[in-house]
Amino acid sequence: MITRWMSGVALVVVAMVPTAVSAHTTALGWRPCSGEKIAMECADLAVPLDWARPGGRTITLQIGRLPATGTAEGSVLVAYGGPGGPGIATTQAHPEIWANLRTRMDVVTWDTRGYGEQFGGRSDGLPCVWTRVPYPKVPADDADFGRLADTNRGYAEACRHGDPEFFAHMSSADQARDMEAIRRALGGGGLNFYGASYAGLYGQAYARLFPTQVRTMVLDGTANHSDANWLREVGESARDNQAAMRRFFDWCGGTDMCPLDDAAHDWRELVAKTERTPVGARRVEASYDGQDLRSFALGLAREGEAQWPVLGQAIQDALKGDASDFAPQRGARYPDLSTPVTECLDWPRFRNRAELAATLNRLRRIAPDTESAFTLATGTLACVGWPVPATNPPKPLPSGLPPLLGAGAWVESDATARVVRQAPGSVVIRHEGPGHTLYPFNACARDHIDSYLTDRSMPPPDTVC
């Protein structure tokens, strides 16, 4: 699961239907946003809760706009991922990153449906207390699988019981239909969209539902939700993760800053030991098995050279009996995730333990050092037993889309490339280093993205920033 943006971690597609909102342009009553300090304007937009029932219940979205500082040639719709990242508050906190784009375009964002006050959002929210829980352990047998399903259903029902209808309409496809309503309310014209992290799934859903309305679309540091065979993509993401761990091993072998003589051998020895007996982490009064350590180690490996010495020391100390250096300095003691309401509507889940076991065995062959860590094989374990089916599963992009622009650092650029290459002429901007999303932090990537969003000027293939 993709779970962060500025801080640098799931088959039935509802048919596009005519709606009251899509039938005409809705005037937006712009006003200063509450507590506004940067001249940002806000407006409310009513949309159907269930887009298949346009005459039914509605919810209210709050939209924010940073007006162009020059002559506005159009708008760019921005989403920050999460899911649930508050568009208005994030834009208010970081208006400077849009300064160049705003010389020609209005920057428009919105607080996504369902994620209300608890996420800092101003749109109508699902009455749910989102909790963070450790990643589920891989079930050892069919009985364990059944218990996992019951546990997950309990977490889900705690959010579902207050508003079952809302709970069932928080997929990325629902967000994409909201995007179309916003596009029309802004006066129509082709959609210019920048989607960071999980919001890239909103963009992929929009491209499937409304391909003729796409003018430009940037997918920055996102996951591939556009492969009909979701388990094939799980394998690809595992391969990317193995490459990240291999970078650490190679670094360790070429520097005196790593305390390990043979990083790959030592890592494998440690994991094998913890699969038999978990290793203690005295500082946090916890103990970690192989599944825990793979998640922690991969997180450090993906952070690059700044964290590689930490990872080397953590492996060495854990081999001596104390895995405290793997434990996060703040927050939860174990790898965890938030209640996955949107994710469980977007991604399929394993139907039984046999299907799960076959996938895990395949991942061990593909990625022997990271296995299922940071893949949907682990993430979607939290969706087993979920009371609502996946309503927006992965599906290929349609033909006829204009060229799309992807961006990403290590690991993320590969996943994003697997999405955009489905649209001929698309390009991915790569950063050969760590990070999560490029636009906020990488001036080179930001310049290319701004040129694309304004003039549809595509950077050269294989652009590296």
C-alpha positions as CSV (number, residue, x, y, z in Angstrom):
1,M,0.0,0.0,0.0
2,I,1.2,3.5,-0.7
3,T,0.7,5.5,2.4
4,R,2.6,8.8,2.3
5,W,3.3,11.7,0.0
6,M,5.3,14.7,1.4
7,S,7.1,12.4,4.0
8,G,8.8,10.1,1.8
9,V,4.1,2.9,2.3
10,A,-5.4,-3.5,-3.5
11,L,-13.8,-7.6,-11.3
12,V,-16.4,-5.4,-11.8
13,V,-15.9,-1.9,-13.1
14,V,-19.0,0.1,-12.8
15,A,-20.1,1.3,-16.3
16,M,-19.9,5.1,-17.0
17,V,-23.5,6.4,-16.5
18,P,-25.1,9.7,-17.3
19,T,-25.4,11.8,-14.2
20,A,-27.0,15.0,-13.1
21,V,-23.6,16.5,-12.6
22,S,-22.2,15.3,-15.9
23,A,-25.1,16.7,-17.9
24,H,-24.3,20.3,-17.3
25,T,-21.7,22.7,-15.9
26,T,-22.2,23.5,-12.2
27,A,-21.3,27.0,-11.2
28,L,-18.8,27.1,-8.3
29,G,-19.2,29.8,-5.7
30,W,-15.5,30.6,-4.9
31,R,-14.8,32.2,-1.5
32,P,-11.8,32.5,0.7
33,C,-11.0,29.2,2.4
34,S,-11.5,29.2,6.1
35,G,-8.3,30.2,7.9
36,E,-6.8,31.3,4.6
37,K,-3.4,33.0,4.5
38,I,-2.3,32.5,0.9
39,A,-5.3,33.8,-1.1
40,M,-6.6,30.2,-1.7
41,E,-10.2,30.0,-2.6
42,C,-12.7,27.3,-1.8
43,A,-16.0,26.1,-3.1
44,D,-18.5,23.3,-2.4
45,L,-19.7,20.8,-5.0
46,A,-22.5,18.3,-4.4
47,V,-22.0,14.9,-6.1
48,P,-23.9,11.6,-5.9
49,L,-22.7,9.3,-3.2
50,D,-23.4,6.3,-5.6
51,W,-22.6,7.4,-9.1
52,A,-24.8,4.6,-10.4
53,R,-27.8,6.4,-8.8
54,P,-27.3,10.0,-9.9
55,G,-30.8,11.0,-8.5
56,G,-30.1,9.6,-5.0
57,R,-28.2,10.7,-2.0
58,T,-25.5,13.4,-2.5
59,I,-22.3,14.3,-0.6
60,T,-20.4,17.5,-0.6
61,L,-16.8,17.9,-1.8
62,Q,-14.8,20.9,-0.9
63,I,-12.6,22.2,-3.7
64,G,-9.6,24.5,-3.3
65,R,-8.1,26.8,-5.9
66,L,-4.8,28.7,-6.1
67,P,-5.5,31.2,-8.8
68,A,-2.9,31.7,-11.5
69,T,-0.6,34.6,-10.8
70,G,-0.5,35.4,-14.5
71,T,-3.2,34.9,-17.1
72,A,-4.9,31.6,-16.5
73,E,-4.8,29.3,-19.5
74,G,-6.6,26.5,-17.7
75,S,-6.5,24.5,-14.6
76,V,-4.5,21.6,-13.3
77,L,-6.3,19.2,-10.9
78,V,-4.0,18.0,-8.1
79,A,-4.3,15.0,-5.8
80,Y,-1.8,14.0,-3.1
81,G,-2.6,10.4,-2.5
82,G,-2.8,8.7,0.9
83,P,-5.5,7.6,0.2
84,G,-7.1,10.5,2.1
85,G,-4.4,13.1,1.8
86,P,-6.1,16.4,2.3
87,G,-5.7,18.4,-0.9
88,I,-6.6,21.8,0.5
89,A,-4.4,21.6,3.7
90,T,-1.5,20.2,1.8
91,T,-1.6,22.9,-0.9
92,Q,-1.9,25.6,1.8
93,A,1.1,24.2,3.5
94,H,3.3,24.0,0.4
95,P,2.1,26.6,-2.1
96,E,5.6,27.3,-3.2
97,I,6.1,24.1,-5.2
98,W,3.3,25.3,-7.6
99,A,4.8,28.8,-8.1
100,N,6.0,28.3,-11.7
101,L,2.9,26.4,-12.8
102,R,0.7,29.1,-11.4
103,T,2.2,31.7,-13.8
104,R,-0.1,30.1,-16.4
105,M,-2.5,27.8,-14.7
106,D,-4.9,27.7,-11.8
107,V,-4.0,24.9,-9.4
108,V,-7.1,23.1,-8.2
109,T,-7.4,20.4,-5.6
110,W,-10.0,18.8,-3.4
111,D,-10.4,16.8,-0.2
112,T,-11.3,13.3,-1.3
113,R,-14.6,11.8,-0.4
114,G,-14.8,9.8,2.9
115,Y,-11.6,11.1,4.5
116,G,-12.9,13.9,6.7
117,E,-11.7,15.6,9.8
118,Q,-9.5,12.8,11.0
119,F,-7.4,13.3,7.9
120,G,-7.6,17.0,7.9
121,G,-10.2,17.0,5.1
122,R,-13.2,19.2,4.6
123,S,-15.4,17.1,2.4
124,D,-18.0,14.8,3.8
125,G,-16.4,11.9,5.6
126,L,-17.2,8.3,6.5
127,P,-17.9,8.1,10.2
128,C,-14.9,5.9,10.9
129,V,-12.2,5.9,13.4
130,W,-9.2,4.9,11.3
131,T,-6.8,2.7,13.3
132,R,-3.3,1.5,12.6
133,V,-2.6,-2.2,13.2
134,P,0.4,-4.4,12.5
135,Y,0.5,-6.1,9.1
136,P,-1.3,-9.5,9.3
137,K,0.9,-12.5,9.7
138,V,0.9,-15.0,6.9
139,P,-1.6,-17.7,7.9
140,A,0.0,-21.0,8.8
141,D,-3.0,-23.1,7.8
142,D,-6.6,-23.0,6.7
143,A,-7.8,-22.3,10.3
144,D,-5.4,-19.4,10.6
145,F,-6.8,-18.1,7.3
146,G,-10.3,-18.2,8.6
147,R,-9.3,-16.4,11.8
148,L,-7.6,-13.7,9.7
149,A,-10.9,-13.2,7.8
150,D,-12.9,-12.9,11.0
151,T,-10.4,-10.4,12.4
152,N,-10.4,-8.3,9.3
153,R,-14.2,-8.3,9.1
154,G,-14.2,-7.0,12.7
155,Y,-12.0,-4.0,11.8
156,A,-14.1,-3.3,8.7
157,E,-17.5,-3.5,10.4
158,A,-16.2,-0.9,12.9
159,C,-16.0,1.6,10.0
160,R,-18.9,0.2,8.0
161,H,-21.7,0.2,10.5
162,G,-22.1,3.9,10.7
163,D,-22.8,4.3,7.0
164,P,-22.7,1.1,4.9
165,E,-23.5,3.0,1.7
166,F,-20.6,5.4,2.0
167,F,-18.3,2.6,3.0
168,A,-19.0,0.8,-0.3
169,H,-18.3,3.9,-2.4
170,M,-14.8,5.0,-1.6
171,S,-12.9,3.3,-4.4
172,S,-10.5,5.1,-6.7
173,A,-13.1,4.8,-9.4
174,D,-15.5,6.8,-7.2
175,Q,-12.8,9.4,-6.8
176,A,-12.3,9.5,-10.5
177,R,-16.0,10.2,-11.1
178,D,-15.7,13.0,-8.6
179,M,-12.8,14.3,-10.7
180,E,-15.0,14.3,-13.8
181,A,-17.6,16.3,-11.8
182,I,-14.9,18.8,-10.8
183,R,-13.7,19.1,-14.4
184,R,-17.2,20.0,-15.6
185,A,-17.8,22.4,-12.8
186,L,-14.6,24.2,-13.8
187,G,-16.1,24.8,-17.2
188,G,-15.2,21.7,-19.1
189,G,-12.2,21.3,-21.4
190,G,-9.6,18.6,-21.3
191,L,-8.5,17.4,-17.8
192,N,-5.0,18.2,-16.7
193,F,-4.2,16.0,-13.7
194,Y,-1.2,15.6,-11.4
195,G,-1.6,12.5,-9.1
196,A,1.0,11.7,-6.5
197,S,1.5,8.4,-4.8
198,Y,-1.9,6.6,-4.3
199,A,-3.7,9.3,-6.2
200,G,-2.1,7.9,-9.3
201,L,-4.8,5.2,-9.0
202,Y,-7.4,7.9,-9.2
203,G,-5.8,9.0,-12.5
204,Q,-5.7,5.5,-13.9
205,A,-9.4,5.0,-13.0
206,Y,-10.2,8.3,-14.7
207,A,-8.3,7.3,-17.8
208,R,-10.3,4.1,-18.1
209,L,-13.7,5.8,-17.4
210,F,-13.2,9.1,-19.4
211,P,-10.3,8.6,-21.8
212,T,-11.5,11.2,-24.3
213,Q,-11.4,13.9,-21.6
214,V,-7.7,13.5,-20.8
215,R,-5.5,16.4,-22.0
216,T,-2.5,15.7,-19.8
217,M,-1.9,13.3,-16.9
218,V,1.1,13.0,-14.6
219,L,1.5,9.9,-12.4
220,D,4.2,10.6,-9.9
221,G,5.5,7.7,-7.7
222,T,2.4,5.6,-8.1
223,A,1.6,1.9,-8.3
224,N,0.5,0.0,-11.3
225,H,-3.3,-0.5,-11.1
226,S,-3.6,-1.2,-14.8
227,D,-2.6,-4.8,-15.3
228,A,-5.5,-7.2,-15.6
229,N,-3.4,-9.9,-13.9
230,W,-2.8,-8.3,-10.5
231,L,-0.7,-11.2,-9.4
232,R,1.7,-10.6,-12.3
233,E,2.1,-7.0,-11.0
234,V,2.8,-8.4,-7.5
235,G,5.7,-10.4,-9.0
236,E,7.0,-7.3,-10.8
237,S,7.0,-5.3,-7.6
238,A,8.8,-8.1,-5.7
239,R,11.4,-8.0,-8.5
240,D,11.8,-4.2,-8.0
241,N,12.2,-4.8,-4.2
242,Q,14.9,-7.4,-4.7
243,A,16.8,-5.0,-6.8
244,A,16.6,-2.4,-4.0
245,M,18.1,-4.9,-1.5
246,R,20.8,-5.9,-4.1
247,R,21.9,-2.2,-4.2
248,F,22.5,-2.4,-0.5
249,F,24.5,-5.6,-0.8
250,D,26.6,-4.2,-3.6
251,W,27.3,-1.0,-1.6
252,C,28.3,-3.1,1.5
253,G,30.8,-5.0,-0.6
254,G,32.5,-1.9,-1.8
255,T,32.9,0.3,1.2
256,D,34.5,0.2,4.7
257,M,31.4,2.0,6.1
258,C,29.5,-1.3,6.2
259,P,30.2,-3.5,9.2
260,L,29.3,-6.7,7.4
261,D,31.9,-8.9,5.6
262,D,29.3,-10.5,3.3
263,A,26.0,-8.6,3.5
264,A,23.9,-11.0,1.5
265,H,25.1,-14.0,3.4
266,D,24.7,-12.4,6.8
267,W,21.2,-11.2,5.9
268,R,20.1,-14.6,4.8
269,E,21.5,-16.2,7.9
270,L,19.6,-13.7,10.1
271,V,16.3,-14.3,8.3
272,A,16.7,-18.1,8.5
273,K,17.4,-17.8,12.3
274,T,14.3,-15.6,12.9
275,E,12.1,-17.9,10.9
276,R,12.9,-20.6,13.6
277,T,13.0,-18.3,16.6
278,P,12.1,-14.5,16.5
279,V,14.9,-12.2,17.6
280,G,14.3,-9.8,20.5
281,A,14.5,-6.0,20.2
282,R,15.3,-5.0,23.8
283,R,14.9,-1.2,23.3
284,V,11.2,-1.5,22.3
285,E,10.4,-4.8,24.2
286,A,9.4,-6.5,21.0
287,S,10.6,-9.5,19.0
288,Y,10.8,-9.8,15.2
289,D,10.4,-12.8,12.8
290,G,11.5,-12.9,9.2
291,Q,8.4,-11.2,7.9
292,D,8.9,-8.2,10.2
293,L,12.6,-7.9,9.4
294,R,12.1,-8.1,5.6
295,S,9.7,-5.1,5.8
296,F,12.0,-3.1,8.1
297,A,15.1,-3.9,6.1
298,L,13.5,-3.1,2.7
299,G,12.4,0.2,4.1
300,L,15.9,1.1,5.0
301,A,17.4,-0.3,1.8
302,R,15.0,1.9,-0.3
303,E,16.2,5.0,1.6
304,G,19.6,4.7,-0.1
305,E,23.1,5.5,1.2
306,A,21.9,7.6,4.1
307,Q,20.4,4.6,5.7
308,W,22.6,1.7,4.4
309,P,25.1,2.0,7.3
310,V,22.2,1.8,9.7
311,L,20.9,-1.3,8.0
312,G,24.3,-3.0,8.1
313,Q,24.7,-2.3,11.8
314,A,21.1,-3.5,12.5
315,I,21.9,-6.8,10.8
316,Q,25.1,-7.3,12.7
317,D,23.5,-6.5,16.0
318,A,20.5,-8.7,15.3
319,L,22.8,-11.6,14.6
320,K,24.2,-11.1,18.1
321,G,20.8,-11.3,19.6
322,D,19.3,-7.7,19.6
323,A,17.2,-6.4,16.7
324,S,16.5,-3.0,18.3
325,D,18.1,-1.1,15.5
326,F,15.4,-2.3,13.2
327,A,12.7,-0.8,15.3
328,P,11.4,2.6,14.3
329,Q,12.5,5.5,16.5
330,R,8.9,6.7,16.7
331,G,5.5,5.2,16.2
332,A,4.5,1.6,16.1
333,R,7.0,-1.1,17.0
334,Y,5.9,-3.4,14.1
335,P,5.3,-2.8,10.4
336,D,1.7,-1.5,10.3
337,L,-1.0,-0.1,8.1
338,S,-4.2,2.0,8.4
339,T,-7.7,0.6,8.0
340,P,-7.7,0.0,4.3
341,V,-11.2,1.1,3.2
342,T,-10.2,2.4,-0.3
343,E,-7.5,-0.1,-0.8
344,C,-9.8,-3.1,-0.2
345,L,-12.2,-1.7,-2.9
346,D,-9.4,-1.3,-5.4
347,W,-7.4,-4.5,-5.1
348,P,-8.5,-8.2,-5.2
349,R,-7.8,-10.3,-2.2
350,F,-6.8,-14.0,-1.8
351,R,-9.8,-16.4,-1.8
352,N,-8.1,-19.1,0.2
353,R,-4.8,-20.1,1.8
354,A,-3.8,-22.3,-1.2
355,E,-4.0,-19.3,-3.5
356,L,-1.9,-17.3,-1.1
357,A,0.7,-20.0,-0.6
358,A,1.2,-20.4,-4.3
359,T,1.8,-16.7,-4.7
360,L,4.2,-16.6,-1.8
361,N,6.2,-19.5,-3.1
362,R,6.5,-17.7,-6.5
363,L,7.7,-14.5,-4.8
364,R,10.4,-16.4,-2.9
365,R,11.8,-17.5,-6.2
366,I,11.6,-14.0,-7.7
367,A,12.8,-12.1,-4.6
368,P,14.6,-14.5,-2.3
369,D,15.8,-11.7,0.0
370,T,12.6,-9.6,0.3
371,E,9.9,-12.1,-0.7
372,S,6.4,-10.5,-0.2
373,A,7.6,-7.4,1.7
374,F,6.0,-4.1,0.4
375,T,3.9,-6.0,-2.1
376,L,0.2,-6.5,-2.4
377,A,0.6,-10.1,-1.4
378,T,1.2,-8.7,2.1
379,G,-0.9,-5.6,1.9
380,T,-4.1,-7.3,0.8
381,L,-4.0,-9.8,3.6
382,A,-5.8,-7.0,5.5
383,C,-8.7,-7.3,3.0
384,V,-9.3,-11.1,3.4
385,G,-12.8,-11.4,4.8
386,W,-13.7,-7.8,4.0
387,P,-17.5,-7.4,3.9
388,V,-17.6,-5.5,0.6
389,P,-16.0,-6.9,-2.7
390,A,-13.4,-5.1,-4.7
391,T,-15.5,-2.9,-7.0
392,N,-12.5,-1.3,-8.8
393,P,-10.0,-4.0,-9.6
394,P,-7.0,-3.4,-11.9
395,K,-7.7,-3.2,-15.6
396,P,-5.6,-2.2,-18.6
397,L,-5.8,1.4,-19.9
398,P,-7.9,1.9,-23.0
399,S,-6.6,2.7,-26.4
400,G,-6.7,6.3,-27.7
401,L,-5.2,8.0,-24.7
402,P,-2.8,10.9,-25.3
403,P,0.8,10.4,-24.1
404,L,1.0,10.3,-20.3
405,L,4.0,11.4,-18.2
406,G,5.3,9.3,-15.3
407,A,7.8,10.2,-12.7
408,G,9.5,8.3,-9.9
409,A,12.6,7.4,-8.0
410,W,14.0,3.9,-7.4
411,V,11.3,1.2,-7.5
412,E,8.5,3.8,-8.2
413,S,9.7,4.7,-11.6
414,D,9.6,1.1,-12.7
415,A,6.0,0.6,-11.5
416,T,4.9,3.9,-13.1
417,A,6.5,2.9,-16.4
418,R,4.4,-0.2,-16.5
419,V,1.3,2.0,-16.4
420,V,2.2,4.8,-18.8
421,R,3.8,2.6,-21.5
422,Q,0.3,1.5,-22.3
423,A,-0.3,4.9,-23.9
424,P,1.9,5.3,-27.0
425,G,4.4,8.2,-26.8
426,S,4.4,8.3,-23.0
427,V,7.6,9.0,-21.1
428,V,8.9,8.4,-17.5
429,I,11.2,10.8,-15.7
430,R,13.5,8.7,-13.5
431,H,15.5,9.7,-10.5
432,E,18.3,7.3,-9.9
433,G,18.2,7.5,-6.1
434,P,15.8,7.1,-3.2
435,G,12.6,9.1,-2.6
436,H,8.9,9.1,-2.8
437,T,7.4,11.2,-5.7
438,L,9.6,13.8,-7.6
439,Y,7.6,16.9,-8.2
440,P,7.8,18.4,-4.7
441,F,11.6,17.8,-4.3
442,N,13.2,17.6,-7.7
443,A,13.5,20.9,-9.6
444,C,14.5,19.1,-12.9
445,A,11.4,16.8,-12.8
446,R,9.2,19.7,-11.8
447,D,10.3,21.8,-14.8
448,H,9.6,18.9,-17.2
449,I,6.2,18.3,-15.6
450,D,5.2,21.9,-15.8
451,S,6.1,22.1,-19.5
452,Y,4.0,19.0,-20.1
453,L,1.0,20.3,-18.1
454,T,1.0,23.6,-19.9
455,D,2.2,23.0,-23.4
456,R,2.0,19.2,-23.6
457,S,5.7,19.3,-24.2
458,M,7.1,15.8,-23.5
459,P,10.7,15.4,-22.2
460,P,13.0,13.1,-24.1
461,P,12.6,9.3,-23.6
462,D,14.7,8.0,-20.7
463,T,15.0,11.4,-19.1
464,V,16.9,11.2,-15.8
465,C,16.6,13.9,-13.2
